[in-house]
Amino acid sequence: MKLSQRITHITGGGSDGWDVFYRARRMIDAGHKVTELTIGEHDIRTHPSILEAMNKAAVGGRTGYAEVPGSFALRDAVAARIQERTGVPTTQQNILITPGGQAALFATHNAVCDQGDTALYIDPYYATYPGTIRGIGAVPKSIQAHAENDFQPKAADIAAVAEGAKSLLINSPNNPTGVIYSPETLGEIAQVCIDNDLWLISDEVYDTQIWEGTHLSPRALPNMAERTLVVGSMSKSHAMTGSRIGWVCGPPEVIKHLINLATHTTYGVPGYIQDAAQFALAQGTPLEDEVSAPFQRRRLLTLQALEGQNVVRNVPVQGAMYAMLDIRSTGMTGEEFSNALLDAELIATMPGESFGKAAAGHIRVAMTINDDAYVDAIKRLVAFAKTKVAS
C-alpha cells in the first residue's frame, strides 16, 4: 500500500536544517545544561487572567461544539482590532477563526492555489512555509532576500518569477531575521501582485513586536484589500502558543469558502479558548505591551553586547523575538558554527540555513531566556566567534 505523494513530500526530502535543535534537545535529555536560544517560545506563560477566563468559560459549559467560523463576539473583536490598527473597514464577515496561525497558512493557500500551481515565498522563511505549500498540492518557489539589502525583498526579484504564479507569501515583522519590511518594500510588492494578478498572503503574527519603524499591513495599500489574506494569531501577542488560536482576514467571498473548508477539516476552535481570546483582546495594548516587553528589552541588550567588535554583526533587529547574527567572518557556515558553539559552550542556536539559502553564514538567536542568562550567552557566543577568526 502506498501513501500519497502529497503527504510523503511535505518536507521535500533531505535534512530540514533543524539537526542542531534536535541534538541540543537530546543533550538536555542526557543531563547537559544547555542554554537554548532556539525556538520562539516565550519564557513567560499565558497571563493568569487569560487562564482564569478560559477556566470560567470551560466550567460554564463552553466545552461542546463551537461555532466553526468562530463566535460572533470573537470575530467582531478581531475585526475591530484590525480596523483600528490598519484603518481598513473590517467586519466579522472578513474573519475566520482558526486553530493557530499555522492552520491559517494552510487554509489561505488552499483558498488560492490548485494542484500544481506555483506559490511564491520569501527566503529566509519560517520553517513550515514550503511544507505548507506542498501540503496543499502546490509547488513552492522561493525568492531570496539578500543580507546586503538587510533582507528586504526586492520587487524586481519577485517580478522575475511571478508570471504564472498564483500567490506570494510574506512575513513582516519577519521570522527569522527580525526585519520589518519598509513601506517602500511593501508598496513595490503590492504593485508586483497587482501587475501579475497574485494573491498576497501576509503573515503578521508578530505585529505587536515592533522595536524600530512601523508595521504596515499590505491590506491597507491601494487596491490590495481585495487580493490580500492576512494571517494573525494570539500566540506571540498574548503568549498563547499552546492555545492554538489565530485567524484569517480577507474578502468576505474568500472567508465564506474558508468556512466551508474549516467545516470539513478542523471544525473550529474550542469555545472556551475562543472566549479566553476574546477576553485577552479586550485588555487592549497594555497586556500586549507586557508580553512583548522582555523582547524589546533584550533587543537593546543584544545591541549592547555586540558593541565594540566586528566579528559578529547583527542584522537590523527591528521586530519579533529574534536576532539574526552574521558570523561569516569566521569562515564557517551557520550550521558549522551552531554545532561548534553547542559543543564548546553548550549554547544552542538555529543555523541560518534552517530558514533557507539566503541566511547562510548567519545564525538566529531567540531572545527567550531571562536577561542575565541571555547577555551571558551572547557574550560567550561573541568570544567563541573571535577564536574562530583567530584560528
C-alpha positions, 0 to 999 in steps of 0.5 A, a space after each residue: 500500500 502506498 501513501 500519497 505523494 502529497 503527504 510523503 513530500 511535505 518536507 521535500 526530502 533531505 535534512 530540514 536544517 533543524 539537526 542542531 535543535 534536535 541534538 541540543 534537545 537530546 543533550 538536555 535529555 542526557 543531563 547537559 545544561 544547555 542554554 537554548 536560544 532556539 525556538 520562539 517560545 516565550 519564557 513567560 506563560 499565558 497571563 493568569 487572567 487569560 487562564 482564569 477566563 478560559 477556566 470560567 468559560 470551560 466550567 460554564 459549559 463552553 466545552 461542546 461544539 463551537 461555532 466553526 467560523 468562530 463566535 460572533 463576539 470573537 470575530 467582531 473583536 478581531 475585526 475591530 482590532 484590525 480596523 483600528 490598527 490598519 484603518 481598513 473597514 473590517 467586519 466579522 464577515 472578513 474573519 475566520 477563526 482558526 486553530 493557530 496561525 499555522 492552520 491559517 497558512 494552510 487554509 489561505 493557500 488552499 483558498 488560492 492555489 490548485 494542484 500544481 500551481 506555483 506559490 511564491 515565498 520569501 527566503 529566509 522563511 519560517 520553517 513550515 512555509 514550503 511544507 505548507 505549500 506542498 501540503 496543499 498540492 502546490 509547488 513552492 518557489 522561493 525568492 531570496 532576500 539578500 543580507 546586503 539589502 538587510 533582507 528586504 525583498 526586492 520587487 524586481 526579484 519577485 517580478 522575475 518569477 511571478 508570471 504564472 504564479 498564483 500567490 506570494 507569501 510574506 512575513 513582516 515583522 519577519 521570522 527569522 531575521 527580525 526585519 520589518 519590511 519598509 513601506 517602500 518594500 511593501 508598496 513595490 510588492 503590492 504593485 508586483 501582485 497587482 501587475 501579475 494578478 497574485 494573491 498576497 498572503 501576509 503573515 503578521 503574527 508578530 505585529 505587536 513586536 515592533 522595536 524600530 519603524 512601523 508595521 504596515 499591513 499590505 491590506 491597507 495599500 491601494 487596491 490590495 484589500 481585495 487580493 490580500 489574506 492576512 494571517 494573525 494569531 494570539 500566540 506571540 501577542 498574548 503568549 498563547 502558543 499552546 492555545 492554538 488560536 489565530 485567524 484569517 482576514 480577507 474578502 468576505 467571498 474568500 472567508 465564506 469558502 474558508 468556512 466551508 473548508 474549516 467545516 470539513 477539516 478542523 471544525 473550529 476552535 474550542 469555545 472556551 479558548 475562543 472566549 479566553 481570546 476574546 477576553 485577552 483582546 479586550 485588555 487592549 495594548 497594555 497586556 500586549 505591551 507586557 508580553 512583548 516587553 522582555 523582547 524589546 528589552 533584550 533587543 537593546 541588550 543584544 545591541 549592547 553586547 555586540 558593541 565594540 567588535 566586528 566579528 559578529 554583526 547583527 542584522 537590523 533587529 527591528 521586530 519579533 523575538 529574534 536576532 539574526 547574527 552574521 558570523 561569516 567572518 569566521 569562515 564557517 557556515 551557520 550550521 558549522 558554527 551552531 554545532 561548534 558553539 553547542 559543543 564548546 559552550 553548550 549554547 544552542 542556536 538555529 543555523 541560518 540555513 534552517 530558514 533557507 539559502 539566503 541566511 547562510 553564514 548567519 545564525 538566529 538567536 531567540 531572545 527567550 531566556 531571562 536577561 542575565 542568562 541571555 547577555 551571558 550567552 551572547 557574550 560567550 557566543 561573541 568570544 567563541 566567534 573571535 577564536 574562530 577568526 583567530 584560528 
